[in-house]
Amino acid sequence: MLKILDRYIILKFLGTFFFVVLIFSLFAVVIDFSQNVEEFIDENLSAGYVAKDYYLNFIIFINGLLWPLFAMISVIFFTSRMAYNSEIISILNAGVSYWRLMRPYLIGGGMIALLHLILNHFVIPVSNKTRLDFFHSYIMKESAKVQNRDVHMFIEPGIKIYAWNFNQRDSSVRNFRLEKFEDNRLVSFIEAAEARWQGPPDKWRLSNYEIHSFGEEGEKIFVGGREKLDTNFNLRPKDFVRYDATKEMIPSHRLKAFIEEEKQRGVGNTKVYEIELYRRTADPFTLLIVTIIGMAVASRKVRGGMGFHLALGISLGAVFVFMSKFSITFATNESLSALAGVWIPNLIFGAIALVLVFRAQK
């Protein structure tokens, strides 16, 4: 059962948190709008369309990134005021233990962390898809990374393609080769001077092609000459195109399957996708950790008051961000596992939170 003290602190926590969310969201929208308003005017976009498809999803995105920071600022803000008004001292003098005082902070932080967890795994990726489609269509049109030279890719288990050159304009491939393996042995391959996309489902037209097959009787070759071969295989033009933010657009249940598919295709380093998947779970725990840190820092009444507390809290937040980026860089470069790269900063700051709690004024 929640006591009066619990309800009092939880309401202060939630009220301050969502007020901080509102203020920072407004600042972020104003700054982003000032940077992109010329593109909106040039594209002749309506205000309603921009607000619904871009800025609504932009607010969801920016909050997903910054909720741990907002939680720390909120906790420091209202706890520092309570300490300045001697409310913390009065609560402790009334016989309430410091650990008991932490309970409403953990309940409030847990509620926000649970919401953050759900948003990270299911809502924000879907929202990001709409936001980034808008962004790539009207703001940053050249942001796609196209793999257009010497592409090797497994499109299915045992089936590999090679593309010497991919042309994004007409969705055609120059010097195309499709190889089929059985028991790690090449059993056949098709070579074509050109493969051109014909549309869904996975239709391609091969020109100047040759079919090579290997059996007990040796190699057999069929030369198509000037004839064209219409065929289907599991390859689409979008498989040659990657956005930096692709990982942010896929819900977690589909991201796991996407990672396995990329590994089978041998397209490249899947660490960035694994890091994103683990980050979505780690961030809500970060929120709980910074809640504890904020309480331990701000509950002590010191000279300098809220300004000192906020400066200390933001400094710790900056150190956490630096450590997180440093750790993720090591994980991306194969020096650490993706799981370790994401969780090491949480483990270190979790230990710091415990030290601060044990050393807090009780």
Summary of the structure (lengths in Angstrom):
residues: 362
radius of gyration: 27.5
end to end distance: 24.1
largest distance: 93.4
contacts: 1071
relative contact order: 0.12
helix: 62%
strand: 20%
